[in-house]
Amino acid sequence: MTSLDVTVEPRPVFLYFDPHPVHKKMAKFVGAEFIECHTGGFRSRLQGARSHSFEERPVLLEGGVPLVEGVVTKFLNETGPIIALGADSTYDDLVNPLPERTTRSRLAHRVSLPFVDGTLAVSERIATLAQRYSGNPVRITHPFVQSSRYERLRELDTSLESNRILCVGKYRPKNGQDILLDAVAKVDVDVRVDFAGPDTEQITEQENVHSYGFISEERLYELFQSAALIVFPAPVGAFPVITLEGLCAGLPVIVTARIGTATLIRGIDGRLVADPSAEDLARAIRWYFKLSQETRKKLAQRADQLGVGFRESEGLEAFGFEFARLLRDVGFEGTIND
């Protein structure tokens, strides 16, 4: 695979805020120019829109933060199609308001979405919501595990016989770590949970709770190797890469029902999908750790088989293919070489 298998002329723009590494690779794959969006109030974003001169270039927006700026740019200046990368909780927030999001931002997203020309959704759930709120063409393209991490995770010999849970992610209310802490307190089997990710050092350590904060790649692999189970306790999530990484490592994963990868996890066993409550997470954790070693190994084999499908090369090719198809769907008049 070459470094650039899809070329679009005029060159696309990637309007972003704090992009996920996988999304950066997607944008780079189609040759996009990276432009950081404004993050202040509406006036700041209006000024940002006025400053752009995209002419007929397609504009790829990552998530909800650049949405208003991108749409306003469409009206103030000449642009090509506005394509939303539906990869965060913006859409779920419209259905079931999230406490960390403001009414103002929710209204801004609700008003902006009909002016998006098309959406690249990272999960079937987001595709359905994007179709509902924008009414415009939608294509699905899943994230992937970056090559260097994919290879290391595939080589790990994990510890299915252990009692250790690994939970990776920034310590935020939306990521559900506090729900998991409450769940572990309700479990009547001996388990230990390891929290890793920015700000997780703020989690109070207990005998069976260990928090590491931001860690190195090598330390992350060590925690994967010592784990018997991955838990992603967030109430909502697009298609979390950490759940794919768990599958790549051959580890069963517990998620909640409104996580985009829940469909995959049900393919391992439906009892690994929980409601976003401490009680039901405790139920799923208790069930798993009371399984025999033989049954755990069978679940791990199913996880491993699913994890094979999320190589970077295949993911990038799929993204480029769907991006090109979506541009054609919305009537893009430029040149696409795919």
Salt bridges, closest charged atoms under 4 A:
ASP18 OD2 - LYS170 NZ 3.69
GLU33 OE1 - ARG57 NH2 2.62
GLU62 OE2 - HIS23 ND1 2.52
GLU69 OE2 - HIS38 ND1 3.56
GLU69 OE2 - HIS52 NE2 2.66
ASP88 OD2 - ARG101 NH2 3.79
ASP92 OD1 - ARG125 NH2 2.42
ASP92 OD1 - ARG258 NH2 3.56
ASP93 OD2 - ARG106 NE 3.00
ASP117 OD1 - LYS74 NZ 3.01
GLU124 OE2 - HIS142 NE2 3.62
ASP188 OD1 - ARG286 NE 3.02
ASP188 OD1 - LYS290 NZ 3.92
ASP194 OD2 - ARG164 NH2 2.84
ASP194 OD1 - ARG192 NE 2.85
ASP199 OD2 - ARG172 NH1 2.70
GLU217 OE2 - ARG149 NH2 2.06
GLU218 OE2 - ARG152 NH1 2.87
GLU222 OE1 - ARG219 NH1 2.89
GLU245 OE2 - ARG149 NH1 3.00
ASP269 OD1 - ARG271 NE 2.98
GLU279 OE2 - LYS186 NZ 3.71
ASP280 OD1 - ARG283 NE 3.20
GLU294 OE2 - LYS298 NZ 3.92
ASP304 OD1 - ARG154 NH1 2.91
GLU312 OE1 - LYS25 NZ 3.01
GLU314 OE2 - ARG311 NH1 3.41
GLU322 OE2 - ARG325 NH1 3.51
ASP329 OD2 - ARG139 NE 2.77
ASP338 OD1 - ARG328 NH2 3.17
